[in-house]
Amino acid sequence: MAVSGIFILLGAEFLAAIQILVYLASVGLVVLFGIMLTRRQILEEDFE
């Protein structure tokens, strides 16, 4: 977020917006992989 603030101070609003979008996408990707890689215990009740 600090880099985005520096871009805004330099007058590069487009680069600031891109920086924020890349940051949010990377955090979302880490969360997605975390959800995908955690194991869920499958109970026998799920099959009935």
C-alpha positions in Angstrom: 0.0 0.0 0.0 2.9 2.3 0.6 4.1 1.9 -3.0 0.6 2.8 -4.2 0.7 5.9 -2.0 4.0 6.9 -3.6 2.6 6.5 -7.0 -0.4 8.7 -6.1 2.0 11.4 -4.8 4.0 11.2 -8.1 0.7 11.7 -10.0 0.5 8.2 -11.5 -3.0 7.2 -10.4 -3.2 4.5 -13.0 -0.1 2.7 -11.6 -1.4 3.1 -8.1 -4.7 1.4 -9.1 -2.8 -1.4 -10.9 -0.5 -1.9 -7.8 -3.6 -2.3 -5.5 -5.3 -4.7 -8.0 -2.1 -6.9 -8.2 -1.8 -6.9 -4.4 -5.5 -7.9 -3.9 -5.2 -10.6 -6.6 -2.1 -12.1 -4.9 -3.7 -12.2 -1.5 -6.8 -13.8 -3.0 -4.7 -16.4 -4.7 -2.9 -17.3 -1.5 -6.3 -17.6 0.3 -7.6 -19.8 -2.6 -4.6 -22.1 -2.5 -4.9 -22.3 1.3 -8.6 -23.4 1.0 -7.8 -25.9 -1.8 -4.8 -27.5 0.0 -6.4 -28.0 3.4 -7.9 -31.4 3.9 -11.5 -31.8 4.9 -12.3 -34.9 6.9 -14.9 -36.9 5.0 -17.4 -38.5 7.3 -19.3 -41.7 6.5 -22.6 -39.7 7.0 -21.8 -37.7 3.8 -22.3 -40.8 1.7 -25.6 -41.9 3.0 
